[in-house]
Amino acid sequence: MLSLMILAALTVCAADAADRAPDAFDLNRPGWSRQPTWLANPASNSEVSGTGWTSSFDGKALRTTPPSLTFTVDQPHKGMKFSTPMKGLSLRDFPFLVLHYRARNIDTTSRDYAVYVDDGDASRQLAPVRLCDLHADDHWHTLAVDVSRLSKSNEPRLLAVQVQATEAGKALLEFRRLEFSDIWPEGATRVGPAPPPPAPDRPVPLPGLKWTAQPSWLANPATGGAHEFAPGHFPLATSQTETSPAAPASAAAFRVRQPGAGMKWSANLDAPLDISAHRYLHIRYRAINLSARGDYTVCALGTGPTGGSTSAALLWPADTRSDGRWHVAAADLAPVRAKLARVTGLACQVQAAAPDARLEIADIRLSDHLPRQQVEEFCDLAAEAKWEGFAPLPLPLQTAPLKGWLARLRLDNWPAARAATFQSIPFDLSGSPGRVAATSLCTGGQIDVNVSSDLRPSEVYLLLLARLAGPEEDVFGGGTFTRIRDVDRFRIELTYMDDEKALDECLPLNLADGEFGIRNGLQVLVVSTDPKRRLFSVRLIDRSDQTALALVAATARTGPPLHPQAADEMPALVHKPPPPPPREPGLLHVADAQAVFRDEWMEAALPLTGPPQLARLRHLPAGRDLLDKPSDLARLSLDGRAIAAEDWLAAGHEQRDGGVLRTFRIRGREGLTVGLFVRSNSPGRLAVSGRLTNAGATPCRTALTVGLGPYRLAGRREDEHYLFPKRGAAFDNRPCSYRNRYCGTFPLQFVDTFAPACGCGLFLRTAGLELEPRHYLLEKSDAGLRLAVEHAETTLAPGANRDCPEVMFELSDGHWRRGLDAYTAWRRQALPARPPKQWFREVFNFRQRFLHGLDPLYDPAAGKLNLQSAVDEAREEFGGIDYLHLFDWGYLPPYGRIYGRQGDLSPYDAIRGGLPALRRAIAAVRAQKVPVGLYIEGYLLEEKGQLGREHGKQWQLIGSDGKGRYWPGCSEMYVCAGVEPWRAVQAATYAAKVRELDVDGMYLDQFGFAGSYVDCWSDRHGHGVPSFAAACERDCTRRVREAIDKAKPDVALYTEETPADLASVFQDGSFTYAMNESRRTLTRVPLNLTRFALPHFKTIEILVCDKPTASWATGVKWVFFNGEAIWLEGPAREWFEPHTLEAIRRCHAILRRHRDAFTCSQPVPLVRTLAGGVFVNAFPADDGRKTVYTFYNSRRRTFRGDVLAVDWPEGATAHDAWNDRPARVRVGGRRATLSLEIGPHDVGCVVVNSPGRP
């Protein structure tokens, strides 16, 4: 029986373990809290206590007593309620609440709850067990209730127990089982009505549905020829044959060929689908090359309970198995019913992780049961086993029943033979028949496999069953918990015993889907081992309280490795520059219907007839022609229609200003002309600008794209790399497709491509000083690379011109930092940074706290502020606090977030003592050298407040649908940042709060992103239609900045995201979601490039917003690797796992100790290393006396060896700051080599001191 235990035995004798499930979520530990304010008659002397297994010997036998959890209330007619959080519970997995209890002196006449479950519905109290359901006879009873049929949420968040004493007092309620289970307990008394009989399965008619592509539904739509729908199926390259029983005919098939892009399709059902009578919706599908990003794979469309169109996900991308095999997913319909009153359609999405991503759906049906699964759905299976080149490994003590595990996973067709072959690997199944070695839910654990001394395996294979229960952590995307790809929750430890003991850690490779990590269900894992070393043991380490593992068998590879990719080896990125080119003056030669630009770096041929193209581009130092065929230099969209090449009609050309101007007419559009000016104003550079002129009689919508490609930098595709400096930069060489708007999600004006091994590179750059809407594009495919800038669509009135700023294409020597270097040189000259606030740059632990919500610092009953508790908690749990950010100080009941804006109500009225009390509390914190800052909304205005009532409708941001925008589900409206009176109010408000509370920093919430969703379509605000949010935000920020500076110098101003570079100059820093985005980006290294490109701009990483950071310690280390600050929200011990807290403390100590280096003016990203997959950033202190190097091992296994070669002046020393010990250094003359041991996805830090330097 698999159960999610609130109270269970975790340490039992072997005999008992054979009969009980090994899996339990145990809450018989500190975590129960009294809640005296929840009831009218609270007792003054109530208790909760727990005991573990106890044993006693009475002279004849050893007697054991199960663990228990006891609640008591001594006073007559008094009561108490006790609560505990229920992290990790999913009622889909564990629907039955089971109580094995005894009660004494409990008031069983009350209909109030005995057990309460908080499912998030504040409109009613969910009481699955009431006090009147109990028997208070001091005997043991068992009762059960199906909570999944009562709850409106699959993931209830809290459980409470109530004790009410009779007139006798001394009330007791003791549990030996208080659990959620997936099995109805035998002999239990049912609480509530019996469930209805299961409804028969009902298929959803799929054949004949008309599927329509919906490119406007997603931000990265695949281009027209790169997506496809078919009513049948696409052949898949998979081990399954089309005629096998597991391969049914498809009803619908969807394909995206463009990596990094996606598409959504929708179809209306012939009739609304009634989902009220069934619990699940089964989806039979297969997929390949799908990305885990996106908001759904399959979703239901319809109308919500209050009307209006809405949707509900049925199959999440993270839950979709993309291995080419047929699977049946089961969507729980309870949350779907909460969102949809009527289901009228379906939608599917394909996000391509690689070329040719496909999704096929064979069947969708309503059902009342969860589907059974076949072994073949997880891996190939053969009854026989051939052992040549393999050897079975003995397992540790096997106490868990295999039969129970197979039942829990609903897994059929398990082989009955003593040996079998799974995914081409033989496994011995006879070691302990019917038993497996297992870990438990709630506690995690480990499984050790010892290796014989005469074996020197090259690989070890593990036949593993995994049970992943409950919801996935929000930091990993939420949804259902179905896989682990991180070393924070699971890893394998290899122990080698040669001359000395050595430990290597790794993530295993799943042979069926080719991905590292583990998944729910059956899997064959491979671990690469070193046959030159004596492998002593293999240890599976389960660190998750939502995971249970069962090791069925293990096999050693005694021959050469069959899966070298499991070693996760990566070649070092080595730059081989071409020979320096001879100095050569730039020439432009115009003849023979083409213009040729030539200098020491390039020869480029521009045809003067036909469409706008570049016929030839030769990289002279590398001796390489980049173009296999002519490349379009410009593409035009006219009134939403792409103009074909043959419709560009050459209208003349002229040579001027060191370049060539070509003029075009557009077929079928009288009066519209396009001028393209191409010049070379620096060696190796081609610059292209455009002008559109409408001499016609009617307006037209125009969008011009300037680009180059496809081109090739190397003979081998894998030698071609790119750096796309979006939020969470992409540094990689795999196929991709990016199109990012110039705003907070893409703040820098360049894109780089390079082939370091070939000494050949090409980057794109713009140098505009006006904030104008555009997108930056990068594609890598089999055809080659393509770079482009897409100028936004605008309406060109009759007689109007439109100038499109210059786009520069520059050749390089193939180093990966050449584009960044060119951008940085321009930025320093064109955008000088504001004088930095050094105190703000030295903030590394940025703590957000609430006055009224979440973890409140204000006690309304006592009327006291306790900001000191925030300081004390942060110092103890996080290792320090460098800044205290007060979130909801501006809240005023019953209105909401008011902030006391100019002309509005005062939030100080919500605090006893008002403004003086808050000012005193802030001053007390600042006196401890902890700066304090205030949160104010940049966009949202509460319409119930005075300002909202008087001006809200006039100032409100208008969407493209013509409607005013609100924050979802509330009365806060978006105000357009381009409205001048609003800017004046904001500027006055920020200045006033600085003066009133004497704070150190002020925050503009939601500013920085500047996505299209905050472009305003009003024609009454004085901006263009639509507005460009980045420009509106910049101008508003400038007004606020000026007002703050007049009120109090040295106050930091920061926003929620790093804005576009041209807007960043009016603020001191920002939050950013770069590391959060890196987790979803195809990249070799987690990198916030903006932190290096704008070094004086402080970046503070939000790993996940308003949700627990939980177990993601690796994310904390990513922040450290980039030398940034971390944003910390939530109760420390509830929202952060212990190992995550330890990582925060460790990183903060190093960042603060070496803040002179981490706040340097010229940090260097991606220093050349000696080891593939290990990346290094350098932070040289401005005084030249030290350089701090941060290291990141992107490989999924331990690295040990030489990493970095550095200059080594006389008297230099090196300290391993991460491990607080002398660094391993090998010195040779004026150079030295640093050697490190770094675990998988782990970091390191070495400080090189050069005391002899000035």
Phi, psi and omega in degrees: 000127177264125182220146172267109192266134165268329173221122180200163175278128177251335177243106184229164176291158184300322180296319181290324181297333180293334185260340183254154174293142180279356190256126181205140169260106189264125173246019172277069184201170177306135183153345174278133182238138171289146180230071184295337181279357182272356182215162187275342184235057185294138176281151179269348184224063176260156182219152168229132182215153179227150177229150175269192176298135175236152181228147176213151180244118184265016181095343181238323185209154174275121182249134180247144177243128181295162177293157180217160177231123190236133176243133182226149171223121184274324189285135176298144176059022175245164182214175174205146173247141182234139182230157175211140176291152181241067177295130173091000180277132170235121180291342173297321180277323188226081187280340191258122172275124184240130177238123166247109195219165163224146184227146179217133177057035176265138178285097182269010174273346183280142175264006174289168188285147164266321175231129181242141177238125178269107180257014176088357180266103184283353184281346180205166181257117180275107183240084182296332177230124179259163178302326180288350176277349184270157171250116183264056184250010179065020174248161181277134179225155175235129174225160183212155179211141178276096184287334182297335178275351181255329188277146175268357178234144175284342188231071176301147191253350184207147174233141179229149176238138178241139173239126174237122184274145174282187179294342180282340184070194179052043181287141181222136172227110186243136180243135164257341170221124170220096194211159166255130188233159174263359181237133175290124186290136179296132176081004182283146173282129181277131173262128181089176183290154176292148180293152177293157177298148182298137177282148178293152176302145180226111181290147174266124183292113179261320180302135178094349178293142180264109182267132183239129177293141183232073182297335181284354182275355183217161188277342185233057184293140175293150179293164189309317182274001186256006176224155188202144170241143175222141179286347179258247179209164173256137176299136180247139175278093183212161180291341177284139176269155182293341183262359181288157180300335182276004184239080180285168176289140180276147174263333181208139181225137185230141185218140171230123183268347189262109182297140182085351179251172181211176175205148172243144176234147177229155178214138175274136175285152179296329179213151178305143182266124179274113181252013185283336188261000184233158182264332187226160170236118180270136177235115177265119189212167164216153186211157176209141178063025176276144173274155178277000180277168180108165185265348174190160166261315174228137177219160176263142178246149179172206180246146181278174182301331180256016182091172181088146182285140177205184183212164177214129181292138175253323178225119183275150177303321181293338180267355184275124178275117184253066184236009179080004180257157176281134179224159173241115176264145180241116177268127175287127186274350180300309178292335177292316179297330179292335181260330187237124173277328178223135175257115184244354181195175179230155174222147177231151179225138172238120171250120188274119173274342182206168178303143175064061174275138186220147174225128176236138178240123182263328188198142171228130181211148173280141183208161176253009181223159174280144185286149170282158181232146177260149177306321184294346175288342183255328182195165175290147183224132174227141186290327183270166179222126177250126192258004180297123182084004180227161174212135178288149177249138179289145179263159174289187181306125182252107186245345184269141181284125177299321181302319179294321178295315180297323178293318181297322181271001181052046187256122182250170175069033176288135183294140179270350183289163179284346176211151180204165181248120177248124178051045176071010180245128178283142177226138176272117182258012188256001187302311177217087191308130176076009182233154177222156173271128192220157168253174186241147168301151176087315185254346188067214179140194181211156178231126182254134174241116179274146183245131181299146184294338181272002177260135173235071188290151173267338177211152173236133182248140183235126174265107193236138167255135181231135176243106178256118191245146172085194182277151173287150177298143181299327182295339177258014174108354180069200184079203180275140180281106185234346181203158175235123177240011185241156179274357179287332183248340179206140174201164175243135181249126178254125178254121177253138180236087175254235176295329176214160182288136178223140180245126171247143177241153182199166164259137180280163177259131175278118186291335184283319183248358176072017180247153181275140179118193180233156180233162174297131178110207182269143177205153170251117182253146175237137177239123177284132180234164183262108182290350179276350182243158182274103179281121183266316182204159174239124183240125173270123184246113180258111183251013183253139177273012175241015185231138168231138183239145175227116179270116183273319183198161178219143183225141177257141173268114181267349177261194178298153182296141178264343186226073183299338180295341179293337178287345177054040179285142177226133176289147177293145178278107185249129179267123176243090185292151177286167176301142179302131181286146175292147178298131184211125180294146178289137180233147172235119181241122181247114180189162175053043175062026174207155175249131182244123174260131180219136172210194184293341183256329192215159164228121184231133181247124181249110177298146179254007173232162178078191182291169181289107183218164169247122186275329184210141173216111182247129175273102190292314180298323180276348181064040186230133170275122186278336186253127172278336178208164181305143182251137172298133173266336181212146173228147185232135170249130184234117183053040177083002182245131178289133180275125180289156182302321182289349180267000169274115183253113181298129182242008177135171177207158175210148178264125181200154174049037177077015181211193182231131175255119174255139181241138183229146164256161181246124181303131176083002179232091184295131174090351181267126176234150178235125175251129177243122180252121182243129179216166173234106183252011176198149181305131178079010185241133168245129180242132184234125175232163185221154172224129176251134182232129178251098176265008180277186185262351184233149177290158177214149177268126185232146175216119182253132177244128177251124185205178179213131177136169006286144177224163181235137178256345184209164178286330179255134183298323183291346178276353181263120184243170178211156172230110179251104192276051173285177172299118190074076191299151175258112178239102192198180175226009181272159180305145184203169173208113181236141173215103186237137179287142177287099183188208182294338179273350175208083190271350184250150190259056174200160171219137186237140170231146188199151174233087187302322182291342182251359179063037187222131179208161177211126177232157179252143180210145169240158183223033180288146177253009175247136177282103181235145183289130176197166176238147174253134186238142172217132174227139169230125182215186178299332181285338181133203181254152175216134176240145179198158168239125181255108177286138188297151177292132174223160177270126181257111182286159175304132180083002184262156174243155173224123178262130178254120187302161186293137174246127184252134173247122187233134176279150179222177180274010174092001176285147187284353179251009185292319178296317178297318181298316180295318178297315183297319178299318177294316183298320182296326180278316187272331185231070179299136184288152172296151174305121187289149173268102188300323181298324181285324179293338181269010174278126178234326171256104183257112188255123173260131175226162182250147170276324189242332186249175174051270180241074195293143176259000177241129178258104184293330180293317180273344182069034185237142171265139180226067178292336181297328179297329177293320178294313182296316181297316182295322180294322181285314188272321185256358180084003179152164177223125181253349182194135176248119184251117183267119188280294192257033177300335184271012182277134178224109176291145001265013189280315183124213184275106187253318177069002181063036177302157178306122180088006182238181183287165183259127177284347180296340179293345179278355183239132175296127183097348173059212184303314181301322180294317180292320179298318179297318180296319179294318180298324179295324177288316181297331179295341178266015181064034173248108180295153181231140179224166185240142176269130170221138179294134176275332184245324193273136177231127179287117184289345178279345178282176184294314178298318180298318180293323186275324189232353188307310184294328179289322186268351190298140176290133182253129179280177181293344178273002180083003182257149175291142184264141176234156167294134187307129171075016180212180185260016174272123182260150172282133175253140181291126180290351177270000181278119185298316179298326177294317177301319180295318177298313181298314181299315180295322181294313182297317179297319181295317182292325175298316180291317186292319188249355176053050182270172183259340184211155178225145190237133175255100184289147178071350177285151177112318179298305178053041176285173183296340181291345174247015164290138184255136184254015178285142175260015183244004186259355177088008177248172175294163181242113356282165173288164170254108190303325182298321179288319179296317178296319179301313183292324176292318179298320179299318178297316179296317179302313182297320181292319180296316182300326178288328181283318183196114178295160174071019172272130181280141175240128184217158185235181185280335178218155177293122183282175173304148187308320182292338179266346188287344189288349183260008179220171187259344181176190181195161160290165173204152178252029185298316181289324174300318179289326179300327180298334181255009185253141174284096184210150179281341187210138176284116189220127168260090186295330180299327178301329180270325180287329179238072191294337180275353181268117185283127177246135185235110190281126169262108181288321173204139187262129174060024176220160181296138170290332170056239190268000190279067175294330178300321177298321175301319182289329174299318178300315179298316180305324180272359178068039186248175172271159178240138178270125187241119180228147173100157177304126191304312187278346176267326187260356181225130175290157183305319182289335175288317175300319180296320178296319179298314180298318183293315181294317183297319181300318181288317181299317180289320182297327183242040182294337176296328178276318183289348175251024182293164184272346182222066175292152184238115177276151170054059173294145180299132180243169179263356187233129176293137179084354175252123184247151186224135168247147182242138179232087181278123179300145185295338178276359175078005186269347179206155169227128176260127177251127173256141185240145173224125177267103182280352179285159182266027177207163183298136171253140179216116179154194180290136183239317193216136171255130185228160171294147185223083179291164181300133179086003181290151175224161179224135180236130174281095186289332182292321180256002178051061178202164177301141179284153176276114186230137173242112187263135174222096182068233182266012178233155178218152179247127178265135179239137184222159166245121183229131179288172180297134180052036181244173183239168173215171180206127177233133178252119177258116180262136180233077188295341182283347182280153180291000000 
